[in-house]
Amino acid sequence: MTQAAAAVAAWLTPRMEADGVRVTGWSQLSGGAIQSNIALDVDVDGGAFAGSQRFVLRTDAATAVAASLDRPREYAVLRAAWEAGVRAPQPLFLCDDETVLGARFFVMRRLPGVAAGRRIVRDATLVPDRAALAFELGENLARIHAIVPPRSELAALPAAAADHAVAAIAQYRRFLDAMNDAHPAIEWGLRWCELHAPTPAPATLIHRDYRTGNYLVDSGHLTGVLDWEFAGWGDPREDLGWFCARCWRFGALDREAGGIASIEPFVQGYVAGHARAPSREELDYWQVMAHLRWAVIALQQSRRHLTGGERSLELALTGRIVHELEHEIVQVTGRPPWTRTPVDRDTASGHSASPRARRDAAAPQDASSGNVAAATDIADGDELLASAGETLEHSVLPAVATEQRYPALMAARAIAIALREHRDGPAAAAAEAERVARLTGHQDLSPAPDRREAKRALAAAIREGSFDAGARHAALCAHLAETVRRDVAISNPAALRETS
């Protein structure tokens, strides 16, 4: 056993009232971008746990996201949910002593099943009856929402806000204020939600990350909901909007209920669990809020990488998701209230296109030959980046071990983004700066104001309500639409094809 495994075995022995505990398996589980999850197999001599046991040890990641719970509070929430009949892993032991592993942790039972979102929404053998799974998920969510304050075992959770939507908007703005850059599209989304905030609902326990990818499916059925680090008291409609948000459908955009089914069986299950059915307006509003919240979390994840607390290509690429989220926010809030664009097709993954396909979609074409027009006789830096990405994706990926394919795919995607940004970024930035200058009344200044400062001024004006109506509102919407379109064209052009 490693030193860490031996320390955990020694810590578990008296808590299991066992004669001895041996760790036979210790492996990092995939997922868990915010916390670290370790598959823990143990052999136990004596006591109620005698025999072979399959656990998950959940501990802190190198750096934290501000809104996430610490392990003791997450453990308390998970225990309350499990005891209320929610399908979730059974929590067993909490270690509040950081000297054992260097961080606090808890141990829970390991449930069977698959959590990978893209498999769940695509694999008919994994989910043969999508409506039945959606019903189970709705009913299970209602069990969570049946837990209401006050609860003595959850006294460490912050009290519920009087108006959850208004409080969430204020919180997201505080998070934005802590960022290095301004994000006008997110600011506009928050202002729109502020103007359309619904009447508050009674507070319940909410999971706050109830979505496809955070639950386990085995033989077509729900076995348990994972990742409770964002849970707290709040408006239950937030969970409904989060589950249904376009960003969590994993490409199956026409299946509103988490990419697995239409909304009807999910709501039917929710009502069967003795919860109130949401209105269409409530679902739409909280889906906009979901994209705003995910955008703020993605920025925080990116900062974990950029500040050096946790160097990770996955975290760095997570920040690029913000552009797609901004695109959805601007599209939805730019339409008349409560209207939605129907989707009439299943779309593939937004990251399936090769670096060559992504490059060719935007490169100038030679009219006579149909080939990409060459600008030079010797491969320049852009061409070398493109070739490196193609080699990595098409020659290296098929030959690497399964566990290394995802990192290799991330590297190929990062190269493709870097190429597009190097080629198209300067022009997009210059055009954005010019539009911002016109919007903020600085177009006559020479030299032009710093782009970052101009964006901060625009974001502040949006927050103050300077663009709520009239010609200024129309000009802002046009600017944001063009800005996010160009950003997505760099970060993930396939997403634009999905919405065209």
C-alpha positions as CSV (number, residue, x, y, z in Angstrom):
1,M,0.0,0.0,0.0
2,T,1.1,3.6,-0.6
3,Q,1.5,5.9,2.4
4,A,-1.8,7.5,1.7
5,A,-3.6,4.2,1.4
6,A,-2.0,2.9,4.6
7,A,-3.1,6.1,6.4
8,V,-6.7,5.7,5.3
9,A,-6.7,2.0,6.2
10,A,-5.5,2.8,9.7
11,W,-8.1,5.6,10.0
12,L,-11.0,3.4,8.9
13,T,-10.2,0.4,11.1
14,P,-11.6,1.8,14.4
15,R,-14.5,3.5,12.7
16,M,-15.5,0.2,11.2
17,E,-14.9,-1.6,14.5
18,A,-12.8,-4.0,12.5
19,D,-9.8,-6.1,13.4
20,G,-8.0,-4.8,10.3
21,V,-8.5,-3.0,7.0
22,R,-6.4,-3.5,3.9
23,V,-6.6,-1.2,0.8
24,T,-6.6,-3.4,-2.3
25,G,-7.5,-0.7,-4.8
26,W,-6.8,3.0,-5.0
27,S,-7.4,4.8,-8.3
28,Q,-8.4,8.3,-9.4
29,L,-11.9,8.5,-10.9
30,S,-12.6,10.6,-14.0
31,G,-14.7,13.7,-13.6
32,G,-14.8,15.7,-10.4
33,A,-13.3,18.9,-11.8
34,I,-13.9,20.6,-8.5
35,Q,-13.2,17.8,-6.0
36,S,-11.0,14.7,-6.2
37,N,-12.7,11.3,-6.2
38,I,-10.8,8.1,-5.5
39,A,-12.1,4.6,-6.1
40,L,-11.3,2.8,-2.8
41,D,-11.4,-1.0,-2.6
42,V,-10.8,-2.5,0.9
43,D,-10.8,-5.9,2.5
44,V,-12.2,-5.7,6.1
45,D,-11.5,-8.3,8.8
46,G,-14.3,-8.4,11.4
47,G,-17.1,-6.0,12.3
48,A,-20.2,-5.1,10.4
49,F,-18.2,-4.3,7.2
50,A,-16.4,-7.6,7.1
51,G,-15.4,-8.7,3.6
52,S,-14.6,-6.8,0.4
53,Q,-16.0,-3.3,0.1
54,R,-16.2,-0.8,-2.7
55,F,-16.1,2.8,-1.6
56,V,-15.4,6.3,-3.0
57,L,-13.1,8.6,-1.1
58,R,-13.9,12.2,-1.8
59,T,-11.4,14.9,-0.9
60,D,-10.5,18.5,-1.7
61,A,-8.9,19.4,-5.0
62,A,-5.7,21.6,-5.1
63,T,-7.8,24.8,-5.3
64,A,-11.5,25.5,-4.6
65,V,-14.4,27.3,-6.3
66,A,-15.8,30.0,-4.1
67,A,-19.4,28.7,-4.1
68,S,-18.5,25.0,-3.3
69,L,-19.1,23.5,0.1
70,D,-16.3,22.1,2.2
71,R,-16.3,18.3,2.8
72,P,-18.0,18.4,6.3
73,R,-21.0,20.4,4.9
74,E,-21.2,18.3,1.7
75,Y,-21.2,15.2,3.8
76,A,-24.1,16.5,6.0
77,V,-26.1,17.4,2.9
78,L,-25.5,14.0,1.3
79,R,-26.5,12.2,4.6
80,A,-29.7,14.3,4.8
81,A,-30.6,13.5,1.2
82,W,-29.8,9.8,1.5
83,E,-31.9,9.5,4.7
84,A,-34.8,11.2,2.9
85,G,-34.8,8.5,0.2
86,V,-33.0,10.4,-2.5
87,R,-31.1,8.1,-4.8
88,A,-27.5,9.0,-3.9
89,P,-24.4,7.3,-2.6
90,Q,-24.6,6.3,1.1
91,P,-22.2,8.5,3.1
92,L,-20.4,6.4,5.7
93,F,-17.5,8.2,7.4
94,L,-16.2,11.8,7.6
95,C,-12.6,12.7,8.4
96,D,-12.3,16.3,9.6
97,D,-8.6,15.7,10.5
98,E,-6.4,17.1,7.7
99,T,-3.3,15.3,9.1
100,V,-4.5,11.9,7.8
101,L,-4.4,12.8,4.0
102,G,-3.4,16.5,4.1
103,A,-7.1,17.5,3.4
104,R,-10.5,16.6,4.8
105,F,-12.4,13.8,3.2
106,F,-15.3,11.5,3.5
107,V,-16.0,7.9,2.4
108,M,-19.2,6.8,0.7
109,R,-20.4,3.6,-0.9
110,R,-19.6,3.2,-4.6
111,L,-22.7,2.8,-6.8
112,P,-22.9,0.9,-10.1
113,G,-23.5,2.8,-13.3
114,V,-22.2,5.2,-16.0
115,A,-22.2,8.9,-15.5
116,A,-20.6,10.0,-18.9
117,G,-23.1,12.5,-20.3
118,R,-22.4,11.9,-24.0
119,R,-22.9,8.1,-23.5
120,I,-26.1,8.6,-21.6
121,V,-27.7,10.8,-24.3
122,R,-26.5,8.7,-27.2
123,D,-26.3,5.0,-26.2
124,A,-29.7,3.3,-26.6
125,T,-28.4,0.2,-25.0
126,L,-27.5,2.1,-21.9
127,V,-30.8,3.9,-21.8
128,P,-33.4,1.9,-23.7
129,D,-36.4,3.8,-22.2
130,R,-35.5,7.5,-22.1
131,A,-38.9,8.6,-20.9
132,A,-38.7,6.2,-17.9
133,L,-35.3,7.5,-16.9
134,A,-36.5,11.1,-17.2
135,F,-39.5,10.3,-15.0
136,E,-37.1,8.8,-12.3
137,L,-34.9,11.8,-12.5
138,G,-37.9,14.1,-12.0
139,E,-39.2,12.1,-9.1
140,N,-35.8,11.9,-7.5
141,L,-35.4,15.7,-7.7
142,A,-38.8,16.2,-6.0
143,R,-37.4,14.1,-3.0
144,I,-34.5,16.6,-2.7
145,H,-36.9,19.5,-2.8
146,A,-39.1,17.9,-0.1
147,I,-36.3,18.7,2.3
148,V,-37.1,22.2,3.7
149,P,-35.5,24.5,6.3
150,P,-35.0,24.6,9.2
151,R,-33.0,21.3,9.7
152,S,-30.6,21.1,12.6
153,E,-28.2,18.7,10.8
154,L,-27.9,21.3,8.1
155,A,-27.5,24.3,10.3
156,A,-24.1,25.0,8.9
157,L,-25.6,25.9,5.5
158,P,-26.1,29.6,4.8
159,A,-29.7,30.7,5.4
160,A,-32.0,30.9,2.3
161,A,-32.3,34.3,0.7
162,A,-35.6,36.1,0.7
163,D,-35.5,36.2,-3.1
164,H,-33.2,33.6,-4.5
165,A,-33.1,35.0,-8.1
166,V,-32.2,38.5,-6.9
167,A,-29.6,37.1,-4.5
168,A,-28.1,34.9,-7.2
169,I,-27.7,37.9,-9.6
170,A,-26.0,39.9,-6.9
171,Q,-23.6,37.0,-6.1
172,Y,-22.7,36.5,-9.8
173,R,-22.0,40.2,-10.1
174,R,-19.7,40.0,-7.0
175,F,-17.8,37.1,-8.7
176,L,-17.5,39.1,-11.9
177,D,-16.2,42.1,-10.0
178,A,-13.4,39.8,-8.7
179,M,-12.3,38.9,-12.3
180,N,-9.5,40.6,-14.2
181,D,-11.7,41.4,-17.2
182,A,-15.2,42.7,-17.8
183,H,-17.8,40.5,-19.6
184,P,-20.5,42.6,-21.1
185,A,-22.6,39.7,-22.5
186,I,-22.8,38.2,-19.1
187,E,-23.6,41.6,-17.6
188,W,-26.4,42.0,-20.0
189,G,-27.8,38.5,-19.2
190,L,-27.8,39.4,-15.5
191,R,-29.5,42.7,-16.2
192,W,-32.2,40.9,-18.3
193,C,-32.8,38.4,-15.5
194,E,-33.0,41.3,-13.0
195,L,-35.7,42.9,-15.2
196,H,-37.6,39.6,-15.5
197,A,-37.2,38.2,-12.0
198,P,-40.1,36.0,-11.0
199,T,-42.1,36.0,-7.7
200,P,-39.9,34.2,-5.1
201,A,-40.7,30.6,-4.3
202,P,-40.5,28.9,-0.8
203,A,-37.0,27.7,-0.2
204,T,-36.1,24.0,-0.3
205,L,-32.8,22.1,-0.4
206,I,-31.5,22.4,-3.9
207,H,-28.6,20.3,-5.5
208,R,-27.4,23.1,-7.8
209,D,-25.7,20.7,-10.1
210,Y,-28.5,18.3,-10.9
211,R,-27.7,17.5,-14.6
212,T,-26.8,14.8,-17.0
213,G,-23.2,13.9,-16.2
214,N,-23.7,14.1,-12.5
215,Y,-25.9,11.0,-12.0
216,L,-25.3,7.3,-12.6
217,V,-27.3,5.1,-14.9
218,D,-27.2,1.3,-14.7
219,S,-29.4,-1.0,-16.8
220,G,-31.4,2.0,-17.9
221,H,-32.3,3.2,-14.4
222,L,-31.0,5.9,-12.1
223,T,-28.8,4.6,-9.3
224,G,-27.6,7.8,-7.7
225,V,-27.0,11.5,-8.0
226,L,-23.4,12.7,-7.5
227,D,-21.4,15.8,-6.7
228,W,-23.3,17.7,-3.9
229,E,-20.7,20.4,-3.3
230,F,-22.9,23.2,-4.5
231,A,-26.0,22.2,-2.5
232,G,-27.9,24.7,-0.3
233,W,-31.2,26.3,0.5
234,G,-32.8,28.1,-2.5
235,D,-35.4,28.3,-5.1
236,P,-36.2,24.7,-6.4
237,R,-36.9,26.1,-9.9
238,E,-33.1,26.7,-10.2
239,D,-32.5,22.9,-10.3
240,L,-35.2,22.5,-12.9
241,G,-33.7,25.1,-15.2
242,W,-30.2,23.8,-14.6
243,F,-31.2,20.2,-15.5
244,C,-33.0,21.4,-18.7
245,A,-30.5,24.0,-19.9
246,R,-29.2,23.7,-23.4
247,C,-25.6,23.6,-22.2
248,W,-26.2,20.3,-20.4
249,R,-27.9,18.4,-23.2
250,F,-24.6,17.1,-24.6
251,G,-25.5,17.7,-28.2
252,A,-29.0,16.2,-28.0
253,L,-30.5,19.7,-28.2
254,D,-34.1,18.7,-29.0
255,R,-34.4,16.7,-25.8
256,E,-35.0,19.4,-23.3
257,A,-34.9,17.1,-20.2
258,G,-31.1,16.8,-19.9
259,G,-30.6,15.6,-23.4
260,I,-32.4,12.3,-22.7
261,A,-36.0,13.0,-23.3
262,S,-38.7,15.6,-23.8
263,I,-39.7,17.8,-20.9
264,E,-43.0,16.0,-20.3
265,P,-41.9,12.8,-18.5
266,F,-39.4,14.7,-16.4
267,V,-42.1,17.1,-15.1
268,Q,-44.5,14.1,-14.7
269,G,-42.0,12.4,-12.4
270,Y,-41.4,15.7,-10.5
271,V,-45.2,16.0,-9.9
272,A,-45.4,12.3,-8.9
273,G,-42.9,13.1,-6.2
274,H,-45.4,15.7,-4.8
275,A,-43.7,18.8,-6.2
276,R,-45.4,21.6,-8.1
277,A,-45.1,21.6,-11.9
278,P,-43.2,24.6,-13.2
279,S,-44.7,26.9,-15.8
280,R,-43.1,27.3,-19.2
281,E,-42.1,30.8,-18.3
282,E,-40.3,29.6,-15.1
283,L,-38.4,26.9,-17.0
284,D,-37.3,29.4,-19.6
285,Y,-36.2,32.0,-17.1
286,W,-34.2,29.6,-15.0
287,Q,-32.5,28.2,-18.1
288,V,-31.2,31.6,-18.8
289,M,-30.0,31.8,-15.2
290,A,-28.3,28.4,-15.7
291,H,-26.2,29.6,-18.6
292,L,-25.2,32.7,-16.6
293,R,-24.2,30.6,-13.6
294,W,-22.3,28.1,-15.7
295,A,-20.5,31.1,-17.4
296,V,-19.4,32.4,-14.0
297,I,-18.3,29.0,-12.8
298,A,-16.3,28.4,-16.0
299,L,-14.5,31.7,-15.4
300,Q,-13.6,30.6,-11.9
301,Q,-12.4,27.3,-13.2
302,S,-10.2,29.0,-15.8
303,R,-8.7,31.2,-13.0
304,R,-7.7,28.1,-11.1
305,H,-5.4,27.3,-14.0
306,L,-4.3,30.8,-14.7
307,T,-3.4,31.7,-11.1
308,G,-1.2,28.6,-10.9
309,G,-3.1,27.0,-8.2
310,E,-3.9,24.0,-10.4
311,R,-2.3,23.9,-13.8
312,S,-4.7,22.0,-16.0
313,L,-5.4,22.1,-19.7
314,E,-9.0,20.9,-18.9
315,L,-9.5,23.9,-16.7
316,A,-8.0,26.2,-19.2
317,L,-10.3,24.9,-21.9
318,T,-13.3,25.2,-19.6
319,G,-12.8,29.0,-19.7
320,R,-13.4,28.9,-23.5
321,I,-16.9,27.5,-22.9
322,V,-17.9,31.0,-21.7
323,H,-18.1,32.2,-25.3
324,E,-20.7,29.5,-26.2
325,L,-22.7,30.3,-23.1
326,E,-22.6,34.0,-23.9
327,H,-23.8,33.2,-27.4
328,E,-26.8,31.3,-26.0
329,I,-27.5,34.1,-23.4
330,V,-27.5,36.8,-26.1
331,Q,-29.7,34.7,-28.5
332,V,-32.3,34.0,-25.9
333,T,-32.5,37.4,-24.3
334,G,-32.5,39.1,-27.7
335,R,-35.8,37.4,-28.6
336,P,-39.3,38.5,-27.4
337,P,-40.1,37.3,-23.9
338,W,-40.8,33.6,-23.5
339,T,-40.3,32.6,-27.2
340,R,-37.9,29.8,-28.0
341,T,-36.4,28.6,-31.2
342,P,-37.4,25.0,-32.0
343,V,-34.7,22.5,-32.7
344,D,-35.6,19.9,-35.3
345,R,-32.5,17.7,-35.3
346,D,-30.1,15.8,-33.2
347,T,-26.7,17.6,-33.3
348,A,-23.3,16.0,-32.9
349,S,-20.8,17.0,-30.4
350,G,-19.6,20.6,-30.7
351,H,-16.0,19.4,-30.6
352,S,-16.2,16.6,-33.3
353,A,-14.7,18.6,-36.1
354,S,-11.1,18.1,-36.9
355,P,-8.6,21.0,-36.8
356,R,-8.5,20.8,-40.6
357,A,-12.3,21.0,-40.9
358,R,-12.4,24.0,-38.5
359,R,-9.7,25.8,-40.4
360,D,-11.2,25.1,-43.8
361,A,-14.6,26.4,-42.7
362,A,-13.2,29.9,-42.3
363,A,-10.2,29.9,-44.7
364,P,-10.4,31.7,-48.1
365,Q,-11.1,29.3,-51.0
366,D,-9.5,29.3,-54.4
367,A,-12.5,29.7,-56.8
368,S,-10.8,27.7,-59.7
369,S,-9.6,24.7,-57.8
370,G,-11.7,24.5,-54.6
371,N,-8.6,24.2,-52.5
372,V,-7.5,26.5,-49.8
373,A,-5.5,29.4,-51.3
374,A,-1.9,29.2,-50.3
375,A,-0.5,32.6,-49.1
376,T,3.2,31.4,-49.1
377,D,5.5,28.7,-50.5
378,I,6.8,27.7,-47.0
379,A,4.6,26.6,-44.2
380,D,4.1,29.5,-41.7
381,G,3.3,29.3,-38.1
382,D,-0.4,29.0,-38.7
383,E,0.1,26.1,-41.0
384,L,2.5,24.3,-38.6
385,L,-0.1,24.7,-35.8
386,A,-2.8,23.2,-38.0
387,S,-0.6,20.4,-39.1
388,A,0.4,19.6,-35.6
389,G,-3.2,19.5,-34.5
390,E,-4.2,17.2,-37.4
391,T,-1.3,14.9,-36.6
392,L,-2.2,14.7,-33.0
393,E,-5.9,14.0,-33.7
394,H,-5.6,11.6,-36.6
395,S,-2.2,9.9,-36.1
396,V,-1.5,10.0,-32.4
397,L,-4.9,9.7,-30.9
398,P,-5.7,6.3,-32.5
399,A,-2.5,4.9,-31.2
400,V,-2.5,6.1,-27.6
401,A,-3.9,4.2,-24.6
402,T,-7.6,4.7,-23.8
403,E,-6.9,6.7,-20.6
404,Q,-4.7,9.1,-22.5
405,R,-7.1,9.8,-25.4
406,Y,-9.0,12.6,-23.6
407,P,-5.8,14.6,-22.7
408,A,-4.6,14.1,-26.3
409,L,-8.0,15.3,-27.6
410,M,-7.8,18.4,-25.3
411,A,-4.3,19.1,-26.6
412,A,-5.6,18.9,-30.3
413,R,-8.5,21.2,-29.4
414,A,-6.2,23.7,-27.7
415,I,-3.9,23.8,-30.7
416,A,-6.9,24.5,-33.0
417,I,-8.2,27.3,-30.8
418,A,-4.7,28.8,-30.6
419,L,-4.5,28.8,-34.4
420,R,-7.9,30.4,-34.9
421,E,-7.1,33.0,-32.3
422,H,-3.7,33.9,-33.8
423,R,-5.3,34.2,-37.2
424,D,-8.7,35.8,-36.5
425,G,-8.3,37.3,-33.0
426,P,-6.6,40.6,-33.7
427,A,-9.3,41.6,-36.3
428,A,-12.1,40.5,-34.0
429,A,-10.6,42.5,-31.1
430,A,-10.2,45.6,-33.2
431,A,-13.7,45.5,-34.4
432,E,-15.1,44.9,-30.9
433,A,-13.1,47.9,-29.6
434,E,-14.5,50.1,-32.3
435,R,-18.1,49.1,-31.5
436,V,-17.6,49.5,-27.8
437,A,-16.2,53.0,-28.4
438,R,-19.3,53.9,-30.3
439,L,-21.6,52.5,-27.7
440,T,-19.8,54.3,-24.8
441,G,-19.4,57.6,-26.7
442,H,-15.6,57.4,-27.0
443,Q,-15.4,57.0,-30.8
444,D,-13.9,60.5,-31.3
445,L,-11.1,60.1,-28.8
446,S,-7.6,59.7,-30.0
447,P,-5.9,57.5,-29.1
448,A,-8.7,54.9,-28.6
449,P,-9.4,53.9,-25.0
450,D,-7.8,50.7,-23.7
451,R,-10.0,47.8,-24.8
452,R,-10.2,46.3,-21.4
453,E,-11.1,49.6,-19.8
454,A,-13.7,50.3,-22.5
455,K,-15.3,46.9,-21.8
456,R,-15.4,47.6,-18.1
457,A,-17.1,50.9,-18.9
458,L,-19.7,49.1,-21.1
459,A,-20.3,46.4,-18.5
460,A,-20.9,49.1,-15.8
461,A,-23.3,51.0,-18.0
462,I,-25.2,47.7,-18.7
463,R,-25.5,47.0,-14.9
464,E,-26.7,50.5,-14.3
465,G,-29.5,50.1,-16.8
466,S,-28.3,52.5,-19.5
467,F,-29.1,50.1,-22.3
468,D,-32.5,48.7,-21.1
469,A,-34.7,50.2,-23.9
470,G,-34.8,52.1,-27.1
471,A,-32.1,52.6,-29.7
472,R,-29.3,52.1,-27.2
473,H,-30.8,48.7,-26.3
474,A,-31.0,47.7,-30.0
475,A,-27.4,48.8,-30.5
476,L,-26.2,46.9,-27.5
477,C,-27.9,43.7,-28.6
478,A,-26.4,44.0,-32.1
479,H,-22.9,44.6,-30.6
480,L,-23.2,41.6,-28.2
481,A,-24.5,39.3,-30.9
482,E,-21.5,40.1,-33.2
483,T,-19.0,39.9,-30.4
484,V,-20.1,36.5,-29.1
485,R,-20.4,35.2,-32.7
486,R,-16.8,36.1,-33.4
487,D,-15.7,34.6,-30.0
488,V,-17.4,31.3,-30.6
489,A,-16.0,31.2,-34.1
490,I,-12.6,31.1,-32.5
491,S,-13.4,28.9,-29.5
492,N,-15.7,26.4,-31.1
493,P,-17.1,27.1,-34.5
494,A,-19.1,23.9,-34.5
495,A,-21.4,25.5,-31.9
496,L,-22.4,28.1,-34.5
497,R,-23.3,25.4,-36.9
498,E,-25.5,23.8,-34.3
499,T,-27.6,27.0,-33.9
500,S,-27.7,28.0,-37.5
